[in-house]
Amino acid sequence: MILNYVLITLYIILWALNGIIFISIILSWIPPVLNTKVGLMIREVSNWMLYPFRGWLAFGFFDFTPIIGLVILQFIMRIFEQLIF
């Protein structure tokens, strides 16, 4: 019973991180927004997960690292969904 609550809590945290990474992707298209307090906070939260993958899928000015992070996060979330439900 308690394990189920822990898994649900972790799933919610992963879901929120997924949203923050997605917002970070959108904000990267608007550079002035990244220099605000909210932009810096979102960038810091998303970078701790994306940092190990930086440069894996970089083509010129385009860095597709967030795609790797989102795919891994979605995979982990699917595992949690199978364990919870």
C-alpha positions in Angstrom: 0.0 0.0 0.0 2.7 2.5 1.0 4.8 1.4 -2.0 1.9 2.3 -4.3 1.8 5.8 -2.8 5.6 6.2 -3.3 5.3 5.0 -6.9 2.5 7.4 -7.6 4.5 10.3 -6.0 7.5 9.5 -8.1 5.3 9.2 -11.2 3.9 12.7 -10.5 7.4 14.1 -10.1 8.5 12.5 -13.4 5.4 13.9 -15.1 6.2 17.4 -13.8 9.8 17.0 -15.0 8.5 16.0 -18.4 6.5 19.2 -18.5 9.4 21.4 -17.4 11.7 19.9 -20.1 9.0 20.6 -22.7 8.6 24.2 -21.5 12.4 24.5 -21.6 12.3 23.4 -25.3 9.7 26.0 -26.1 11.6 28.7 -24.2 14.8 27.9 -26.0 13.2 29.3 -29.2 12.8 32.7 -27.4 16.3 33.6 -26.0 15.3 36.7 -24.1 12.9 34.7 -22.0 15.7 32.4 -20.8 17.4 35.3 -19.1 14.5 35.9 -16.8 14.2 34.4 -13.3 11.6 32.0 -14.4 13.5 31.0 -17.5 16.7 30.4 -15.5 14.8 28.3 -13.0 13.3 26.2 -15.7 16.6 25.8 -17.4 18.3 24.7 -14.1 15.7 22.1 -13.3 15.8 20.6 -16.8 19.5 20.8 -17.3 20.4 18.4 -14.5 18.7 15.6 -16.5 19.7 16.7 -19.9 23.4 17.5 -19.2 24.7 13.9 -19.5 23.2 13.8 -23.0 24.5 17.1 -24.3 26.1 16.9 -27.7 24.8 13.4 -28.6 22.4 14.8 -31.2 23.8 18.2 -32.1 23.8 19.2 -35.7 25.2 22.7 -36.2 23.2 25.1 -34.0 20.5 22.6 -33.4 20.7 20.4 -30.3 18.2 17.6 -30.1 19.3 16.5 -26.7 15.9 17.2 -25.1 14.4 14.5 -27.4 16.7 11.9 -25.8 15.8 13.1 -22.4 12.1 13.0 -23.1 12.2 9.6 -24.6 14.1 8.2 -21.6 11.7 10.0 -19.3 8.7 8.6 -21.2 10.2 5.1 -21.0 10.6 5.4 -17.2 7.1 6.8 -16.8 5.7 3.8 -18.8 7.4 1.4 -16.4 5.9 3.3 -13.4 2.5 3.1 -15.1 2.8 -0.6 -15.4 3.8 -0.9 -11.7 1.0 1.4 -10.5 -2.0 0.3 -12.5 
